[in-house]
Amino acid sequence: MKVHLYGNTLNNSYNLTRFLRAFHIDAEMFLDDTSSAEQDYPWWEDRELSRDALPPWIHYYRTKPFFRRPNDIVRKMISDFRNCDVALVSGLGPIVSMLADVPFVFYSSGSDLNIIAMRRELLAIVRARASVRSRAARLVALMAYAPLQRRALHRADKILVLMGYQLKPVIEKYGLSSRTQQLRLAWDTAKYKIDQDRGLAAKYGRYQTVFFMVARHSWRSVWSDNKGNDKFIRAFARFVHDERPNAVFVTVAKGEDVTSSRELVRSLGIESHTEWLSEMNKDGVRRYESLPNCVVVDQFGHDDWRRKFPEETAREAVIGLGGVGVEAMSAGRLLITAFTDDALYGGTKPPILYALHQDDIYRRIVEAHAMTEGQRRVAGQAAQEWVYEWHDWHNVVPQYIDVLRQVHAATRSQLRGAVLQ
């Protein structure tokens, strides 16, 4: 079975290709310059790679594609993409698969599924607190690709949803339930079990706790991909003023609301307890998460989430584990984040410090800071065991392979039927 992959958000296709090949699947990855974010390219994940040094199973087409009027490079990519038994795609991969006329499995990575809800996405663009230029770019992309993506997804052989919040407002609303199942993202958890970085240990060893936020800063508008960073910053400020702790908040200067977050830190009087880092690759993330006094902080969503999803009947927003959360647990670190998507894990909850609202976050900060090194180590080991069971590629990728084989077998059966007719 030959499998082609496309759609490299946060290196998902790159990692899945590696994992599939480790299971002896003939898998190859197709890469272009769709994304403007370095985090979506293989060299962000593995430093030995570069634009000019990629393994032979990565086909790199150096162009930013416009699929409504493809240039010669994109036409060649689509032609090459045809040479497979089944495709495993995210991003705009359904469009590529449709144009190449190959059977395909789509796994959602967020906005690639959400854009088919055009009315809500249009409202999000209009109401988001973003620059005119940014909103204009999002509007052009929405109008150009949303209709194509919707048509392509209705041709998908299988849709894998990795985030439970998408089921009711997108999957059910647009009639995709019959071909959809829930699955989880495959992760190389062993990559995060590394020795403590000596340089960072010397720098941060004087602190009892290092609260590390890698999530991009996006919180001012419910209409954005909201991370709720401000809720943590406000809770941490309360902690600093109440407890005078030996703790530091370390965060990455990344995201549309970095300037607002910096101003919030200043206005709350916690600049001396805050450190801003430049954007880092996965090696940098792993180095910080090697610190035993590191507590990872991820996302908390927006308290007014119903404005964006009025049709949702759940008491709380459906919030799953993001990549940052999976990484933190893989490294055996305490994790403070929102989580309500129990259904994705058979009704079980990960061993994390769950917090959704600002008061919850404050209590979790106090709790994490008060834990001894031994207590953190025990909690971290429990997190590693849980995330290995539910996300490690050795356990998850066979489920992807089963789906791919089902689609391949069904396609071959249809071809035989057509020949017999």
Beta strands, then each sheet from edge to edge (+ up, - down):
strand 1: 2-6
strand 2: 26-32
strand 3: 58-61
strand 4: 86-89
strand 5: 104-107
strand 6: 158-161
strand 7: 180-182
strand 8: 209-213
strand 9: 247-252
strand 10: 274-277
strand 11: 294-297
strand 12: 334-337
strand 13: 353-354
sheet 1: 3+ 2+ 1+ 4+ 5+ 6+ 7+
sheet 2: 10+ 9+ 8+ 11+ 12+ 13+
end
